Amino acid sequence: MKIVTQQILGGPDVLHTAEAPRPEPGPGEVLIALGATSLNSVDRKLRDGTVTHFGAPPFTLGFDISGRVVASGDDAVHPVGSEVFGMAHTATGTYSEFVAAPARALALRPPGLDDLRAAALPTAGLTAWQALDLAAVREGEHVLIHGGSGGVGHLAVQLAVLRGARVTATARTTNSDFLRHLGAGQVIDYTAIAFDEILSEVDVVLDFVGGDYGRRSVSVLAADGRYIGAQAANTPDDPRVRSVTGRPSASMLRRLGELVVEGSVRVHIDRVLPLSDAAQAHAFAENTQLRGKLVLTPWT
Ligand SMILES: NC(=O)c1ccc[n+]([C@@H]2O[C@H](COP(=O)([O-])OP(=O)(O)OC[C@H]3O[C@@H](n4cnc5c(N)ncnc54)[C@H](OP(=O)(O)O)[C@@H]3O)[C@@H](O)[C@H]2O)c1
């Protein structure tokens, strides 16, 4: 089978296609024929060594998967033929024709949800959902979402609105209409306006940007406010500061998929590229202002 792999850490050019043996599903695992995967920011950070939890290369990137079960290990909950999607926490990555993944981490793909949107949802959607849960967002609260037009952010905006929150997003001005259509009541163009100069008494900040946004966001929180960060950020030592790590959850993912099918949540796919162009996809994500998600499909 084909995989995308890298021998060294570095820029997008280190990614290339290679041949590898098809994995065997272990106990509790299923083997999935890839329908689609998607690019997450962490893939780029793993590729260049900004984050290191894959260890040294060679390795294959990718967490998200949508596809069809073609073999099932002992005790695996999804039979052969099931259409599944999820966040496949495997050591082998999802930029691959076939992926062995823990069945319990995967949800059945609801009818009407295509591979592309299903592959765009898991990491971004689960992180957004779990960040809102961690903040215990209540109806009527003011939620500030940094990076609102990104993969995680555009889903977080919509999920916060569904919870009855009043949403302000930071994004560049070209994404302003996009975010208003998704339900944001206010969009702050961070290239022109410093959010901390115009906001105060914010109930919840979901930070999908990091850096000094941490410290600045805590300064605009209400006394009982909550700051949830999803990446490295300079934050003060403050009990209102928490961080989220997106975790697989089949039940949450199934519900997210249903929300997409019923039209309550829109997954915006900026573009679709084949895994044969993985290097180009990473370069594109790095050099352009992506809106929403970039989805990767198998080799043709
Ligand atoms: N902890 C976890 O489990 C977890 C899971 C997923 C993601 N994350 C982290 O969350 C972050 C976002 O991930 P993603 O996949 O959504 O990334 P993404 O798709 O690349 O989106 C990032 C967005 O941030 C916006 N942005 C850039 N600089 C900004 C600024 N100064 N102010 C406001 N917006 C800004 C960009 O929008 P414009 O074009 O409008 O500038 C871009 O759309 C990454 O750091 C990622 O590592 C963490």
The ligand as an SDF file (V2000), in Angstrom:
LIG
                    3D

 48 52  0  0  0  0  0  0  0  0999 V2000
   -4.9300   20.9870   21.8200 N   0  0  0  0  0  0  0  0  0  0  0  0
   -5.4560   20.2880   20.8220 C   0  0  0  0  0  0  0  0  0  0  0  0
   -5.8880   19.1420   20.9840 O   0  0  0  0  0  0  0  0  0  0  0  0
   -5.5670   20.9390   19.4860 C   0  0  0  0  0  0  0  0  0  0  0  0
   -6.3470   20.3610   18.4860 C   0  0  0  0  0  0  0  0  0  0  0  0
   -6.4630   21.0200   17.2680 C   0  0  0  0  0  0  0  0  0  0  0  0
   -5.7950   22.2220   17.0680 C   0  0  0  0  0  0  0  0  0  0  0  0
   -5.0330   22.7370   18.0670 N   0  0  0  0  0  0  0  0  0  0  0  0
   -4.3010   23.9870   17.8850 C   0  0  0  0  0  0  0  0  0  0  0  0
   -5.2550   25.0100   17.6140 O   0  0  0  0  0  0  0  0  0  0  0  0
   -4.6890   25.9470   16.7000 C   0  0  0  0  0  0  0  0  0  0  0  0
   -5.6170   26.1180   15.5070 C   0  0  0  0  0  0  0  0  0  0  0  0
   -5.6510   24.9070   14.7940 O   0  0  0  0  0  0  0  0  0  0  0  0
   -6.3810   24.8330   13.3870 P   0  0  0  0  0  0  0  0  0  0  0  0
   -6.1770   23.4450   12.8930 O   0  0  0  0  0  0  0  0  0  0  0  0
   -7.7460   25.3790   13.4910 O   0  0  0  0  0  0  0  0  0  0  0  0
   -5.4590   25.8490   12.5480 O   0  0  0  0  0  0  0  0  0  0  0  0
   -5.7610   26.5590   11.1730 P   0  0  0  0  0  0  0  0  0  0  0  0
   -6.8230   25.8310   10.4500 O   0  0  0  0  0  0  0  0  0  0  0  0
   -4.4330   26.7520   10.5330 O   0  0  0  0  0  0  0  0  0  0  0  0
   -6.3740   27.9520   11.5930 O   0  0  0  0  0  0  0  0  0  0  0  0
   -5.6690   28.9200   12.2180 C   0  0  0  0  0  0  0  0  0  0  0  0
   -6.4430   30.2250   11.9920 C   0  0  0  0  0  0  0  0  0  0  0  0
   -5.9090   31.1860   12.8430 O   0  0  0  0  0  0  0  0  0  0  0  0
   -6.1430   32.4300   12.2540 C   0  0  0  0  0  0  0  0  0  0  0  0
   -5.1430   33.3420   12.7740 N   0  0  0  0  0  0  0  0  0  0  0  0
   -3.8120   33.3710   12.5400 C   0  0  0  0  0  0  0  0  0  0  0  0
   -3.2410   34.3430   13.2660 N   0  0  0  0  0  0  0  0  0  0  0  0
   -4.2490   34.9240   13.9830 C   0  0  0  0  0  0  0  0  0  0  0  0
   -4.3000   35.9690   14.9170 C   0  0  0  0  0  0  0  0  0  0  0  0
   -3.1850   36.6260   15.2830 N   0  0  0  0  0  0  0  0  0  0  0  0
   -5.5030   36.2950   15.4490 N   0  0  0  0  0  0  0  0  0  0  0  0
   -6.6270   35.6370   15.1120 C   0  0  0  0  0  0  0  0  0  0  0  0
   -6.6520   34.6370   14.2070 N   0  0  0  0  0  0  0  0  0  0  0  0
   -5.4640   34.2880   13.6660 C   0  0  0  0  0  0  0  0  0  0  0  0
   -6.0600   32.2430   10.7470 C   0  0  0  0  0  0  0  0  0  0  0  0
   -7.1460   32.9410   10.1950 O   0  0  0  0  0  0  0  0  0  0  0  0
   -7.0520   34.2890    9.3060 P   0  0  0  0  0  0  0  0  0  0  0  0
   -6.8220   33.8390    7.8890 O   0  0  0  0  0  0  0  0  0  0  0  0
   -8.3680   34.9310    9.5130 O   0  0  0  0  0  0  0  0  0  0  0  0
   -5.8670   35.0360    9.8320 O   0  0  0  0  0  0  0  0  0  0  0  0
   -6.3040   30.7440   10.5790 C   0  0  0  0  0  0  0  0  0  0  0  0
   -7.5200   30.4900    9.9070 O   0  0  0  0  0  0  0  0  0  0  0  0
   -3.3000   25.4210   16.3330 C   0  0  0  0  0  0  0  0  0  0  0  0
   -2.3370   26.0570   17.1280 O   0  0  0  0  0  0  0  0  0  0  0  0
   -3.3750   23.9600   16.6760 C   0  0  0  0  0  0  0  0  0  0  0  0
   -2.1360   23.3870   16.9650 O   0  0  0  0  0  0  0  0  0  0  0  0
   -4.8900   22.1180   19.2640 C   0  0  0  0  0  0  0  0  0  0  0  0
  1  2  1  0
  2  3  2  0
  2  4  1  0
  4  5  1  0
  4 48  2  0
  5  6  2  0
  6  7  1  0
  7  8  2  0
  8  9  1  0
  8 48  1  0
  9 10  1  0
  9 46  1  0
 10 11  1  0
 11 12  1  0
 11 44  1  0
 12 13  1  0
 13 14  1  0
 14 15  2  0
 14 16  1  0
 14 17  1  0
 17 18  1  0
 18 19  2  0
 18 20  1  0
 18 21  1  0
 21 22  1  0
 22 23  1  0
 23 24  1  0
 23 42  1  0
 24 25  1  0
 25 26  1  0
 25 36  1  0
 26 27  1  0
 26 35  1  0
 27 28  2  0
 28 29  1  0
 29 30  1  0
 29 35  2  0
 30 31  1  0
 30 32  2  0
 32 33  1  0
 33 34  2  0
 34 35  1  0
 36 37  1  0
 36 42  1  0
 37 38  1  0
 38 39  2  0
 38 40  1  0
 38 41  1  0
 42 43  1  0
 44 45  1  0
 44 46  1  0
 46 47  1  0
M  CHG  2   8   1  16  -1
M  END
$$$$
